């Protein structure tokens, strides 16, 4: 997973966190317009509010990650460019996506989940399910 400095601290002001998520959202939209979905996903996964308990922050970041994740068309190609440090956090977001029950979201999450499990192994699944402190 990316270094802990890449994630907000639980003591950080919630409004500042929301502002950073909004800035990240604008950057992702720019990347998607430039046809750079993998870069958009990397940007979305960076600085995720894992230790933050505020659901508003988690939901705002989920929307950003979801937008980037749904833009991925070449899942195999994505893993050629995605660094392993993102695998565990991506797995957490895949399970959040599956929990929505939304058909297109679930379909995309299952495609990515299959390839991620092949690439990262079962340990990635276990780490994401066992870690109840750093939630998305």
N, C-alpha and C positions, 0 to 999 in steps of 0.2 A: 504494500500500500504506500501511497505517497507520504512524504515526511509529515510529521504532525504539525509543522509550521504552516503547511498548506491548508490547514483546517482551522475554522474559527474556534476560539476559546469559549468555554461555557460562560465565562464572566463578561464577555463582550456585550455591548449594548445591542439589544435586539433590533432597534431601528437601523443601526449601522450594518448589521448583518443583512437585513432586508435590502438596504441600499446596495450592498455589494452583490447580492443575488440579482437585483435589477440590472446592474452594470454588466454582470456576466451574461444575462439574458440578451442584452443588446449585442454583445460581442458574438454570441452564438448565432443570432440572426444574421449578422454580417458574414460569418463563416459559411452559413448555409447558403446564402445568396451567392457566395463565391464557389459553390459546389465543393466544399471541404467538410463533409459530414463527420469524418473521423476526428479532425481537429476540433470540430464543434463538440463532439462527445467528450474528448479529453478535457476541454475547457469546462464542460458541464460537470464532470466528475471531480475536477479540482475544487478545493475549498468547499467541500460539502459539509453542512452543519451536523456532523455526527454526534457530538457530545451535547448539542443544544436540545433541550426538552420542549421548546416552544413549537407547537404544531404548525403555527403560521409560517415559521422559517422552513420547517421540513417540507411543507406543502409547496411553498414557493420554489424551493430548490428542486422538488420532484417534477414540477411543471417544466422547468428548464431542462432537466435530464431527459424527461420523456420526449420533449420536442426534438432533442438531438438524437436520441435513440431511434425514434420513428423515421428519421431521415436516412438511416443506414440502409443501403440496398445490398451491398456486397459484404456479407458478414465475414466470409473468409478473408477478404482483402482488409477488413477492419482489423483483424487480429495480426496481420502482417505489419500494421502500423501502431497498434496499441501496446504500450509498455506493460509488462507484467505487474507493475506497481498499481495499476488500475483494476486488476482482475477482481479482487475481493470487494471493493466498493461497487463495482459494476454488478456483481452477483447480488448484493443487497438490493440494488435498485431493480434488478430483474424480478426478485421476489415481491417487491412493492408493486411492480407493474402487474404481476400475475394476480395479486390480491384485488385489483380493480374489477376484474371480471369483464372488462371491455374486450371484445373479440379481437379487433385489430392489435391492440396493445398486447394481449396475451399471445397472439400468434407471433408477433415480433420478439417478445421476451423468450418464448420457447425456442425460436430459431437461434437466438443469441446464446441462450442457456446451453443448448446442445453443443455448440462450437466452443463455448467457454469451458465447459466441463472437459471436452476433449483436450483443450489446450492447457488448462490449469489443473485438471485432476479433481478428484473427489474432495481433497482437502479444502478447496475453495468453497465448496458447498458447506462443509462442516464449519469452517471459520465464520462464514456469514450467518449461519443459523445459531451458532453457539455464542456469538458476540451480542449480548443483550445491552451492553453499555453504549456502544457506538451504533446508533440506529439511524435509519433514513426514513 
